[in-house]
Amino acid sequence: MQAVILAAGKSTRTYPLTLTRPKPLLPIMNKPLLWHNLKALRGIVDEAIIIVGFKKEMIIGFFGNEFEGIRLSYVEQKEQLGTAHAVMQAETLIRGPFLVLYGDDLYSTKDIRRLLGHRNAALVKEVDDPERFGVYVEEDGIAKRIVEKPKERISNLANTGCYIFDRNIFSLLKAVQRSERGEYELTDAVSRLIEDRFEVVKIQDYWLPIGYPWDLLNANRLLLDRMEGINLGLMEDHVTIKGKVSIGKGTVIKAGTYIEGPVMIGENCVIGPSAYLRPGTTIGNNCVIRSEIVDSIIMDGVKAKHHSYLGYSVVGENSNIAAGTITADYRHDGGSHMTVVNGQKVNSGRRKLGAFIGDNVKTGINTCIYPGRKIWPNQSTLPGEVITKDRTGGE
C-alpha cells in the first residue's frame, strides 16, 4: 500500500506561524504535524509520496528518504492549483490502490486502517459546524452527494480529506475543470465516483483539522492527554509534579517549580526556579522558562527567563519573552474570541485565546497582548506597550 500526502500549500490562515515554515512542520508535542501522520501510517503503507511545494526544502531536509520503515518519495507541485492537481503529480509513482491524506490535519492509525478493504472511500466525521466543511449525504454508508460548505444543514458528516482510491481515479482527475477559485478540486472527482459507488467510513477515534492557529492548541491538548509521562531530565529538590509529565534529556527542573500535567518539556531546557507550568503545555527544546504557562505551545529556543504569563498561546522559535509580558486570554463577558484572519473577523469558538507569536520575536518588559493578536516574525514590542492589533511585517 502507498500513501499520497498533500503537503505543498502555503497556509495564510495560520500566519504568522507559517511565514517561516510550511504548515506540515508546525509542531504538536514537539513533533511536526507531518511526523504524526507518518507515525499513524506505520504498518499500513510501505511508501509515502509527499507532494511538496512551499518551502519544500524544509520538509525534505527534516524527513529525508525514510521514516521508521516507510520509504519516502517527494514530488513537487510547482503551481498551487488545488488538491486534484496535487494528487495528479503522483500518478506515475502509484502502483495500485492508495491512500490520500492531508499533511497538516491529524488522523489516527485506527481510523486509517478502517479504509483498507474499500475500493473508493473517504473518512468522515460527525461535526457540530458542518458549514465549515465539505459534507456528505449518505445512505447506509454509501455516499449520495458531497456539498462544499452548505449554507443549509443537509448533513453533519464532514469530509476529512483522508481517502482510499484505486488507480481509476486518475482518469477522473484529468477531467476535472477549474473551480471558481481557479483550482482543480479533488472533491469534483469524488462527485464523479459517487455516480458509480463511493463509500463513507465514520471516524471512531479522532480527526484534528488544523485550519487556524488555535487549532494547534486543540490538537496539542488531545494528544497530551493520551501520552505516558517519562522523566529523562534532572530535578532539584522542592519541585512539585502532578499528573502526566514528560521531560526530555538534558533538561533541568529547578527548585520551586510546580508542574501540573499533562505537560511535555523537550531536551536541554532550564525550567525555573519557581516556574509554573499548567495543563496542556508543550515546551520545545533548548528553552529557558521561569514563567507561568498554561495550555500553550512554546517552540524551540524560546526564552521567558523572568516572570511573565503565557496562556492559550503559540510562541515561535527563538523568541524572547521579556519580564512582565502578559497574554490576555479571557473576555469579561465570557463569550468566544474573535480574531482577524486574512482581513476578516473569525470566531475562534474559544472562551480562552491568547497570542500567536512568530519566530525571533522580542517583547519589551511589561508588554500586554490582547486576546487573539498576532506578532509577525522578527518583530518587537516596546516596554509597557499594549498590543491591540496584529503586529505585522514583511514576509
Secondary structure as UniProt FT lines:
FT   STRAND          2..7
FT   TURN            13..18
FT   HELIX           23..25
FT   STRAND          27..28
FT   TURN            29..30
FT   STRAND          31..32
FT   HELIX           33..40
FT   TURN            41..44
FT   STRAND          47..52
FT   TURN            54..55
FT   HELIX           56..63
FT   TURN            64..65
FT   STRAND          66..67
FT   TURN            68..69
FT   STRAND          70..76
FT   HELIX           83..88
FT   TURN            89..90
FT   HELIX           91..93
FT   STRAND          98..102
FT   TURN            103..104
FT   STRAND          106..107
FT   HELIX           109..113
FT   TURN            114..117
FT   STRAND          121..126
FT   HELIX           130..132
FT   STRAND          134..139
FT   TURN            140..141
FT   STRAND          142..148
FT   STRAND          157..165
FT   TURN            167..168
FT   HELIX           169..174
FT   TURN            180..181
FT   HELIX           186..196
FT   STRAND          199..202
FT   STRAND          207..208
FT   HELIX           213..226
FT   STRAND          230..231
FT   STRAND          234..235
FT   STRAND          240..242
FT   STRAND          245..247
FT   TURN            249..250
FT   STRAND          252..253
FT   TURN            255..256
FT   STRAND          258..260
FT   STRAND          263..265
FT   STRAND          270..271
FT   STRAND          276..277
FT   TURN            279..280
FT   STRAND          281..283
FT   TURN            285..286
FT   STRAND          288..289
FT   STRAND          292..294
FT   STRAND          297..298
FT   TURN            300..301
FT   STRAND          303..304
FT   STRAND          309..311
FT   STRAND          314..315
FT   TURN            317..318
FT   TURN            323..324
FT   STRAND          326..327
FT   TURN            332..333
FT   STRAND          338..341
FT   TURN            342..343
FT   STRAND          344..347
FT   STRAND          356..357
FT   TURN            359..360
FT   TURN            365..366
FT   STRAND          368..369
FT   TURN            371..372
FT   STRAND          374..375
FT   TURN            377..378
FT   TURN            383..384
FT   STRAND          386..387
//
